[in-house]
Amino acid sequence: MDIFRGNRSGYLELRRRPGAPLNGSRTVTVTATTTYSITLTNSGKDRTATVTVNVLPPPTVSLSASPSSIIAGDTSTLSWSSTNATTVVSSNFGASGVTGSASVSPASTTTYTITVSGPGGTATATQTVTVNPPTVTVNLTASPTTILAGNTVTLTWSSTGANQVQSSNFGASSVNGSTTVTPSATITYTITVKKGSTTATATATVTVTPVLPTVTLSATPTSITANGSADLTWSSTNATSVSASNFGASGVSGTKNVKPSATTSYTITVTGPGGDATASVTVTVSGGGGGGGTPGRHDFLVPQIGYGDVSSRGAIQHADALDGRVLWNQIHCLQQRRRLAVIQRRPDWLTPDRFYIGGSPHGANANQRTFDGYVAEIIIYRRALSDDERRHVEQYLMRKYSL
């Protein structure tokens, strides 16, 4: 039998060769729904049979990513659509429905795959999302960068591409900001920002200069007589230790009583983080070999004429000439009920070689001075005393007799 395709769709003409069978099969490729017919002719009569082959359309699917390139930690949106599909399968993301979208945040470059199925078969699509390392930067500055201990510094930081922040030795609560610090010593501040696994670090160093210590030292009084005493008082700043060369100083501030036998200079040194500081003060001792404006014993003509009562008619006389002024003072002694007189002849006295305590043998006149009372002590000097020397003598006698 010979088979010929006719000029009509699905038309087959079969011509039987003599002796050929009247049945058989043929394989055809169908791309669309098609109706096939067969006609047999015998003795001028035709017989026709038909069959229709339905061809179902295949499914289609597309998959896209927006954006297709991201920084690690960011997200991308996958979108897909399909035709002639009834089911969907995704290998590495959650696809629901034959059309839809989903957000993904891959840690590294990833290819996503989706497969749809329908009566006409299956279809697959893929999409790659490229993941780039994040670009993270940070900058940290200190203003000022050098300070004296106790002062403050402003730290300022800024970053890009970061969403987390850490600071090792100051308080940073956001990826951008500023704060104030008061370091006690030179220090380096550190800040680290990050996004995902990518980090960036910055530092700023603040140099702290210790404040120089200061110290003052004073004496009260600054001038004393032999066997007298003075209070040394000192105070300091920015000091941690103290040393004194010739008196016992305890603590960076304090007071110490001293009794020098001669004029003495006292020195104190304090030490702190910023270095050392020194102060000194001199205590002048009169009558004890110390000098410094107070007459010493070598100036005495008669060191002492002891205790004695001088009546209004009696007199103590001395024949040596005295150059100088009269110094006389009446101070009531509460303990001994005596009066005290220290007298030097005044230059205007007519008798240059005498002075009197009490009354004169010749009676009182304009050239004589009369002292009526009790005499505690008489000190006679070879020369006139200055005002400063006179004050020292008065202080000495007042302390001696508790006046």
ABEGO torsion letter per residue (X at the ends): XBBBBBABBGBBBBBBBBGBBABEBBBBBBABBBBBBBBBBBGGBBBBBBBBBBBBBBBBBBBBBOBABBBBGBBBBBBBBBBGBABBBBAABBBBEABEBBBBBBABBBBBBBBBBBAAEBBBBBBBBBBBBBBBBBBBBBOBABBBBGBBBBBBBBBBGBABBBBAABBBABABEBBBBBBABBBBBBBBBBBEABBBBBBBBBBBBBBBBBBBBBBOBABBBBGBBBBBBBBBBGBABBBBAABBBBEABEBBBBBBABBBBBBBBBBBAAEBBBBBBBBBBBGAGAEGGBBBAAABABABBBBBBBBAABBBBBABBBBEBBBBBBBBBAAAGBBBBBBBBBAABABAABBBBEBBAAEBBAABBBBBEBBABBBBBABBBBAAAAAAAAAAAAAAAGX
